[in-house]
Amino acid sequence: MIKLPPPLSSNPLEAIISAHAERASQYMEFSAPLDNQGRYLHYDKLRFRIAPELDHSLVWSVVKAARLRQLSEVVALGSAPQQCRLLLTPAIQMAISESDRHTTGAALEWMSSKIGEQKHIAYLLNDLIEDEAISSSQLEGAATTTKVAKDLLKRKRGPRTPDEKMIIGNFQMMQCAWKCRTHDLSAELIAEIHQVGVEGIDDDRYHPGALRITNDVVVEDGDGNVVHTPPPAEGLEARLDALAQWVNTHHSDVKNKNYIHPLVKAIVLHFAIGYEHPFHDGNGRVARALFYWYLFKHDYAAFRFIAISTLLKSAPVQYGKSYLYTETDGMDLTYFVDYQSRIVIRAIAEFKTAYDKTVKGLEAFNTFVFESGLYGKLNDKQKTVLQVAKSGQATAFTAASVKDNLGCSYNTANAVLNGLVNLNLFQKNRQGREWVFSMIPVGQILGDWKP
């Protein structure tokens, strides 16, 4: 549980002068929205940085007064509607900059052209697409390893457990978000994304695509304490329609006095769905999918390959607190947007690292194929699959997975893999009804190779 902020003084400056004049300078050190490390601290954390001789209520009042001078209205949520406000912190501004520089469709096209191997970068990126679906499922409690989950998606085998059904559902949800990126938001689209993601897992629990009509849905922490009671079911659809109207309003025109960057707006949408909790279960997954949907809609195409849930699941308590900090401090969205922005910065950095690793790996691979005499014996598709295998991006290949990743026919994919076997580069083993191919260790390949 978090520590709630104390009551605010109506005139903190007057109270300080009249009762604490000798410590006025200590109080006024807190007269700024951020601390000296650029952090926007909730009282839950700020209280540990207040000297014991100071009145906590007055300190908090000083902080809030400084913030209220800079907070801007964003959107009204809940019943009755509460106005949510936001202040752009350094972390939020950095996340905006990183998104603009590295995640637009133009940036993605440049990255692909720099590599010069369109098929290879496509294979790499298709592998990254799976990460968000897997991590989002694990964040919601799916008990499976990333390795098993990737095998499930790559081999397209049928799910055997509810956890595997969740992973498949999340993958389909992300695909739906991409497919529907040109659509306007509506309560119907929100319900469709939910249905696509949860149908067939446990329909009695999830009620796929159906908005909740009861008030028995709550959010609990790990100890079973109720930490969030969503707004009432009555009027829910109307509130979602109002949210959709706000989302569909153009806020990214520089001439608009209410300008909101698409990344910030996507994060606010993420928060709004989590706050309203429109479904019996699966709300977190829908909220994150809609975050991606909005960025796809505004041509931040590289977010298709950037997994925020991988980082969120590493600190789920902090993720939950970012919701609670906003809700317990007058719907100040800065806490949630700042936290998510820090996640986005790290996720983009990991995406760039994966890309840089791929570029270096491609250079090393080109040296390998020339020195081994393989270059003249491999077609372009075989070079792509071999490079992906050698980089470790994928270790098991099937004709079905190669078909999807390379955009070729099943027969062509099968010929690509068997050709690599014939060249003593790959081995294959039968698993169930299909052949699974994997690369022979590089040292063994170079040792056995006779040009």
VMD Tcl script that draws the C-alpha trace (Angstrom):
set ca {
  {0.00 0.00 0.00}
  {1.13 3.56 -0.66}
  {1.12 6.51 1.73}
  {-1.60 8.97 0.74}
  {-0.75 12.68 0.50}
  {-1.69 14.82 3.53}
  {-4.34 17.58 3.31}
  {-3.24 20.74 1.53}
  {-2.89 24.10 3.19}
  {-5.00 26.78 1.51}
  {-2.15 29.29 1.81}
  {1.14 27.52 2.60}
  {3.28 30.65 2.27}
  {1.23 32.50 4.87}
  {1.34 29.47 7.18}
  {5.12 29.23 6.88}
  {5.67 32.93 7.58}
  {3.32 33.01 10.55}
  {4.39 29.78 12.27}
  {7.74 28.66 10.80}
  {9.54 31.82 9.70}
  {12.88 30.57 11.02}
  {12.69 27.58 8.66}
  {11.22 29.39 5.68}
  {14.27 28.72 3.51}
  {14.02 24.97 4.18}
  {10.38 24.94 3.16}
  {11.00 27.00 0.04}
  {13.63 24.51 -1.17}
  {10.62 22.35 -2.06}
  {9.01 25.07 -4.19}
  {9.59 23.26 -7.49}
  {7.67 20.54 -9.40}
  {10.75 18.29 -9.62}
  {13.49 17.38 -7.19}
  {17.13 18.17 -7.97}
  {17.44 14.89 -9.89}
  {14.56 15.67 -12.22}
  {12.12 13.32 -10.50}
  {8.40 14.00 -10.07}
  {7.92 12.42 -6.66}
  {4.61 11.38 -5.14}
  {4.25 12.00 -1.41}
  {4.72 8.26 -0.92}
  {8.40 8.78 -1.82}
  {8.87 12.46 -1.03}
  {8.10 11.96 2.67}
  {11.42 10.17 3.16}
  {13.27 13.26 1.91}
  {11.62 15.73 4.29}
  {13.59 16.73 7.40}
  {11.83 15.57 10.59}
  {11.57 19.11 11.96}
  {9.41 20.24 9.00}
  {5.63 19.98 8.79}
  {4.90 17.39 6.09}
  {1.55 18.91 5.16}
  {3.17 22.30 4.58}
  {6.01 20.82 2.54}
  {3.56 18.92 0.38}
  {1.46 22.07 -0.02}
  {4.53 23.98 -1.23}
  {5.33 21.26 -3.77}
  {1.74 21.12 -5.01}
  {1.54 24.90 -5.36}
  {4.61 24.83 -7.63}
  {3.14 22.02 -9.69}
  {-0.32 23.53 -10.08}
  {1.25 26.58 -11.75}
  {2.60 24.34 -14.54}
  {0.08 21.49 -14.90}
  {-2.03 21.55 -18.06}
  {-5.46 20.01 -18.52}
  {-5.48 16.91 -20.72}
  {-8.70 14.86 -20.53}
  {-11.55 14.17 -18.12}
  {-12.03 10.58 -16.91}
  {-14.38 8.72 -14.61}
  {-17.85 9.35 -13.21}
  {-18.38 12.15 -12.37}
  {-15.62 13.27 -14.75}
  {-12.35 14.30 -13.11}
  {-10.01 16.56 -15.03}
  {-6.62 14.93 -15.54}
  {-3.57 17.17 -15.76}
  {0.01 16.76 -16.93}
  {3.43 18.39 -16.66}
  {6.17 17.56 -19.17}
  {9.14 16.23 -17.19}
  {12.65 15.75 -18.64}
  {11.99 12.01 -18.97}
  {8.80 12.61 -20.97}
  {10.57 15.06 -23.27}
  {13.47 12.65 -23.79}
  {11.07 9.81 -24.64}
  {9.37 12.06 -27.20}
  {12.74 12.89 -28.77}
  {13.89 9.26 -28.89}
  {10.57 8.17 -30.45}
  {10.77 10.86 -33.13}
  {14.38 10.02 -33.95}
  {14.26 6.23 -33.98}
  {10.75 4.80 -34.31}
  {8.96 6.49 -37.21}
  {8.28 4.70 -40.47}
  {11.00 6.81 -42.12}
  {13.53 5.83 -39.44}
  {12.65 2.17 -39.89}
  {13.06 2.43 -43.67}
  {16.46 4.06 -43.22}
  {17.58 1.29 -40.84}
  {16.58 -1.37 -43.35}
  {18.32 0.37 -46.23}
  {21.49 0.80 -44.17}
  {21.69 -2.93 -43.63}
  {21.05 -3.50 -47.32}
  {19.52 -6.90 -46.60}
  {15.77 -6.32 -46.52}
  {14.92 -9.97 -45.96}
  {17.29 -10.31 -43.04}
  {16.05 -7.22 -41.20}
  {12.49 -8.43 -41.81}
  {13.33 -11.76 -40.19}
  {14.92 -9.99 -37.22}
  {11.95 -7.66 -36.78}
  {9.42 -10.46 -37.07}
  {11.20 -12.12 -34.17}
  {10.92 -8.92 -32.13}
  {7.17 -8.67 -32.83}
  {6.67 -11.75 -30.66}
  {8.37 -10.22 -27.61}
  {5.54 -7.84 -26.64}
  {2.87 -10.56 -26.88}
  {4.94 -12.93 -24.75}
  {5.97 -10.33 -22.14}
  {2.44 -8.91 -21.86}
  {1.15 -12.43 -21.15}
  {3.86 -13.05 -18.56}
  {3.04 -9.69 -16.94}
  {-0.54 -10.95 -16.55}
  {0.64 -14.19 -14.96}
  {1.21 -16.59 -17.87}
  {3.49 -19.30 -16.44}
  {5.75 -20.11 -19.38}
  {9.30 -19.32 -20.38}
  {10.12 -16.97 -23.23}
  {11.87 -19.82 -25.07}
  {8.79 -22.07 -24.93}
  {6.54 -19.17 -25.91}
  {8.66 -18.29 -28.93}
  {8.64 -21.92 -30.03}
  {4.84 -21.89 -29.72}
  {4.54 -18.85 -31.99}
  {7.23 -19.78 -34.51}
  {6.02 -23.35 -35.05}
  {2.36 -22.26 -35.00}
  {1.40 -25.32 -32.99}
  {-1.91 -25.36 -31.20}
  {-1.90 -24.06 -27.59}
  {-2.11 -26.79 -24.95}
  {-2.73 -24.76 -21.79}
  {-4.60 -21.57 -20.80}
  {-1.23 -19.79 -20.52}
  {-0.34 -20.73 -24.08}
  {-3.80 -19.60 -25.20}
  {-3.08 -16.25 -23.54}
  {0.17 -15.88 -25.50}
  {-1.54 -16.70 -28.79}
  {-4.34 -14.28 -27.89}
  {-1.91 -11.46 -27.10}
  {-0.09 -12.05 -30.37}
  {-3.38 -11.85 -32.25}
  {-4.28 -8.71 -30.29}
  {-1.07 -6.99 -31.39}
  {-1.71 -8.07 -34.97}
  {-5.21 -6.61 -34.71}
  {-3.81 -3.32 -33.38}
  {-1.55 -3.11 -36.44}
  {-4.29 -4.11 -38.88}
  {-6.73 -1.53 -37.43}
  {-4.22 1.33 -37.30}
  {-6.17 3.36 -39.89}
  {-9.44 3.10 -37.93}
  {-10.78 5.72 -35.57}
  {-11.18 4.68 -31.96}
  {-14.62 3.62 -30.77}
  {-16.13 1.52 -28.01}
  {-16.68 -1.13 -30.70}
  {-12.99 -1.19 -31.66}
  {-11.96 -1.46 -28.00}
  {-14.34 -4.42 -27.61}
  {-13.04 -6.01 -30.83}
  {-9.43 -5.88 -29.63}
  {-10.50 -7.46 -26.35}
  {-12.41 -10.23 -28.11}
  {-9.53 -11.02 -30.45}
  {-7.15 -11.26 -27.50}
  {-9.12 -13.35 -25.01}
  {-11.66 -15.43 -26.90}
  {-11.23 -19.13 -26.26}
  {-9.04 -18.81 -23.14}
  {-11.83 -18.98 -20.56}
  {-14.96 -17.32 -21.93}
  {-16.85 -17.54 -18.62}
  {-14.08 -15.54 -16.97}
  {-13.30 -13.02 -19.70}
  {-16.67 -12.45 -21.44}
  {-14.88 -11.73 -24.76}
  {-15.76 -8.38 -26.28}
  {-18.48 -7.62 -23.70}
  {-18.28 -4.51 -21.54}
  {-18.82 -5.20 -17.86}
  {-22.34 -4.49 -16.58}
  {-21.63 -5.04 -12.88}
  {-19.51 -3.29 -10.27}
  {-17.81 -6.38 -8.86}
  {-14.55 -5.82 -10.78}
  {-11.67 -4.46 -8.67}
  {-7.88 -4.35 -8.87}
  {-5.95 -6.00 -6.04}
  {-2.29 -5.93 -5.08}
  {-0.18 -9.00 -4.41}
  {-1.51 -9.22 -0.85}
  {-5.15 -9.17 -1.88}
  {-5.76 -5.54 -0.90}
  {-8.15 -3.62 -3.17}
  {-6.09 -0.79 -4.66}
  {-8.45 0.40 -7.40}
  {-12.21 0.35 -7.74}
  {-13.08 1.33 -11.32}
  {-15.83 3.86 -12.07}
  {-19.33 2.29 -12.10}
  {-20.52 0.13 -14.98}
  {-23.45 2.47 -15.46}
  {-22.50 4.93 -18.18}
  {-19.36 2.97 -19.12}
  {-20.08 2.84 -22.86}
  {-20.83 6.58 -22.92}
  {-17.53 7.28 -21.13}
  {-15.65 5.14 -23.65}
  {-17.35 7.05 -26.47}
  {-16.22 10.32 -24.87}
  {-12.67 8.94 -24.52}
  {-12.75 7.85 -28.18}
  {-13.88 11.33 -29.22}
  {-10.90 12.82 -27.37}
  {-8.51 10.27 -28.90}
  {-9.85 10.95 -32.40}
  {-9.44 14.72 -31.95}
  {-6.34 16.02 -33.71}
  {-3.98 17.26 -30.98}
  {-0.68 17.10 -32.88}
  {-1.08 20.30 -34.91}
  {1.49 22.81 -33.69}
  {-1.15 25.55 -34.05}
  {-3.39 23.79 -31.54}
  {-3.09 25.41 -28.11}
  {-3.81 21.96 -26.62}
  {-0.98 20.25 -28.51}
  {-0.23 16.73 -27.24}
  {2.54 14.62 -28.74}
  {1.31 11.23 -30.06}
  {3.55 9.31 -27.62}
  {2.07 11.18 -24.65}
  {-1.44 10.68 -25.96}
  {-0.81 6.95 -26.43}
  {0.35 6.68 -22.81}
  {-2.70 8.59 -21.58}
  {-4.93 6.17 -23.54}
  {-3.06 3.30 -21.85}
  {-3.85 4.83 -18.46}
  {-7.50 5.59 -19.31}
  {-8.31 1.98 -20.24}
  {-6.61 0.69 -17.10}
  {-8.51 3.24 -15.02}
  {-11.95 2.53 -16.53}
  {-11.36 -1.25 -16.53}
  {-14.14 -1.82 -19.07}
  {-13.93 -5.64 -19.11}
  {-14.21 -8.43 -16.57}
  {-10.58 -9.44 -17.22}
  {-7.82 -8.71 -19.71}
  {-7.92 -4.93 -19.25}
  {-4.15 -4.52 -18.94}
  {-3.57 -6.32 -22.21}
  {-6.13 -4.18 -24.01}
  {-4.63 -0.99 -22.52}
  {-1.15 -1.88 -23.77}
  {-2.46 -2.96 -27.19}
  {-4.24 0.38 -27.59}
  {-1.02 2.19 -26.63}
  {0.60 0.46 -29.60}
  {-2.43 0.99 -31.85}
  {-2.28 4.76 -31.37}
  {1.44 4.90 -32.17}
  {0.93 2.72 -35.25}
  {-1.84 5.10 -36.33}
  {0.61 8.00 -36.20}
  {3.34 6.17 -38.15}
  {5.59 5.20 -35.25}
  {5.95 1.90 -37.06}
  {9.07 0.69 -35.23}
  {7.02 0.29 -32.05}
  {5.80 -2.91 -33.65}
  {9.20 -4.29 -32.69}
  {9.63 -2.57 -29.31}
  {8.37 -4.45 -26.25}
  {7.45 -2.25 -23.29}
  {6.00 -5.21 -21.36}
  {9.42 -6.87 -21.21}
  {10.50 -4.02 -18.93}
  {7.16 -3.57 -17.16}
  {7.17 -7.20 -16.03}
  {10.61 -6.73 -14.42}
  {9.07 -4.23 -11.96}
  {5.31 -4.88 -11.83}
  {4.95 -3.17 -8.44}
  {6.30 0.11 -9.83}
  {3.99 -0.22 -12.84}
  {1.03 -0.59 -10.49}
  {2.16 2.30 -8.30}
  {2.35 4.63 -11.29}
  {-1.41 4.12 -11.69}
  {-2.05 4.62 -7.98}
  {0.11 7.73 -7.71}
  {-1.99 9.39 -10.40}
  {-5.30 8.32 -8.89}
  {-4.40 9.35 -5.32}
  {-3.04 12.76 -6.28}
  {-5.98 14.42 -7.99}
  {-5.61 12.53 -11.29}
  {-2.17 13.99 -11.96}
  {-1.14 11.98 -15.03}
  {2.48 13.08 -14.74}
  {3.35 10.08 -12.53}
  {2.08 7.51 -15.02}
  {3.32 9.28 -18.16}
  {6.75 9.88 -16.65}
  {7.09 6.23 -15.59}
  {5.99 4.93 -18.98}
  {8.31 7.39 -20.72}
  {11.26 5.97 -18.81}
  {10.19 2.49 -19.93}
  {9.93 3.69 -23.54}
  {13.43 5.20 -23.41}
  {14.89 1.89 -22.22}
  {12.85 -0.15 -24.70}
  {14.01 1.99 -27.64}
  {17.61 1.63 -26.44}
  {17.23 -2.16 -26.44}
  {15.74 -2.04 -29.94}
  {18.71 0.02 -31.14}
  {21.11 -2.42 -29.47}
  {19.46 -5.36 -31.26}
  {19.76 -3.47 -34.54}
  {23.43 -2.60 -33.99}
  {24.16 -6.21 -33.07}
  {22.49 -7.31 -36.30}
  {24.60 -4.92 -38.38}
  {27.82 -6.23 -36.80}
  {26.63 -9.82 -37.14}
  {25.89 -9.30 -40.81}
  {29.40 -8.02 -41.41}
  {30.92 -11.02 -39.62}
  {28.62 -13.38 -41.49}
  {29.61 -11.96 -44.88}
  {33.26 -12.64 -44.02}
  {32.31 -16.17 -42.97}
  {30.46 -17.07 -46.19}
  {33.27 -15.75 -48.38}
  {36.07 -17.45 -46.45}
  {34.24 -20.78 -46.35}
  {33.45 -20.73 -50.07}
  {29.72 -20.82 -49.38}
  {28.80 -17.57 -51.08}
  {28.43 -19.01 -54.55}
  {26.46 -22.01 -53.33}
  {23.72 -20.21 -51.34}
  {20.72 -18.41 -52.73}
  {19.50 -15.19 -51.11}
  {16.86 -16.89 -48.96}
  {19.34 -19.45 -47.68}
  {21.78 -16.67 -46.78}
  {19.05 -14.94 -44.81}
  {18.03 -18.04 -42.86}
  {21.66 -18.99 -42.19}
  {22.48 -15.49 -40.92}
  {19.46 -15.48 -38.60}
  {20.47 -18.89 -37.25}
  {24.08 -17.84 -36.79}
  {23.06 -14.63 -34.97}
  {20.97 -16.64 -32.52}
  {17.80 -14.66 -33.24}
  {16.14 -18.02 -33.90}
  {17.45 -21.52 -33.26}
  {14.61 -23.68 -34.61}
  {13.11 -23.30 -38.07}
  {10.16 -24.90 -39.81}
  {8.91 -24.51 -43.34}
  {5.88 -22.68 -41.95}
  {7.93 -20.14 -39.96}
  {10.34 -19.48 -42.87}
  {7.37 -19.10 -45.23}
  {5.88 -16.37 -43.03}
  {9.13 -14.56 -42.31}
  {10.43 -14.54 -45.87}
  {7.05 -14.08 -47.55}
  {7.48 -17.05 -49.88}
  {5.53 -20.23 -50.59}
  {5.61 -23.26 -48.30}
  {7.39 -25.33 -50.98}
  {10.04 -22.66 -51.46}
  {10.62 -22.45 -47.70}
  {10.92 -26.22 -47.51}
  {13.45 -26.21 -50.36}
  {15.46 -23.46 -48.62}
  {15.77 -25.49 -45.42}
  {16.50 -28.83 -47.09}
  {19.07 -27.12 -49.30}
  {20.90 -26.00 -46.14}
  {20.79 -29.59 -44.88}
  {22.26 -30.83 -48.16}
  {25.08 -28.33 -47.80}
  {25.86 -29.74 -44.32}
  {24.94 -26.44 -42.68}
  {21.68 -27.49 -41.02}
  {20.32 -30.62 -39.44}
  {16.69 -31.65 -39.13}
  {14.66 -33.69 -36.68}
  {11.06 -34.79 -36.80}
  {8.88 -33.40 -34.00}
  {5.32 -34.59 -34.19}
  {4.08 -34.05 -37.71}
  {6.70 -31.56 -38.85}
  {10.39 -31.31 -39.49}
  {12.31 -28.87 -37.28}
  {15.60 -27.55 -38.67}
  {18.53 -26.11 -36.73}
  {22.02 -24.94 -37.58}
  {25.05 -27.14 -37.09}
  {27.67 -25.39 -34.85}
  {29.86 -22.97 -36.83}
  {33.07 -24.66 -35.71}
  {31.83 -27.99 -37.01}
  {30.74 -26.40 -40.30}
  {34.16 -24.87 -40.87}
  {35.86 -28.10 -39.82}
  {33.84 -30.28 -42.16}
  {33.54 -27.90 -45.08}
  {35.35 -28.93 -48.30}
  {34.95 -26.22 -50.96}
}
mol new
graphics top color blue
foreach p $ca { graphics top sphere $p radius 0.5 }
foreach p [lrange $ca 0 end-1] q [lrange $ca 1 end] { graphics top cylinder $p $q radius 0.2 }
display resetview
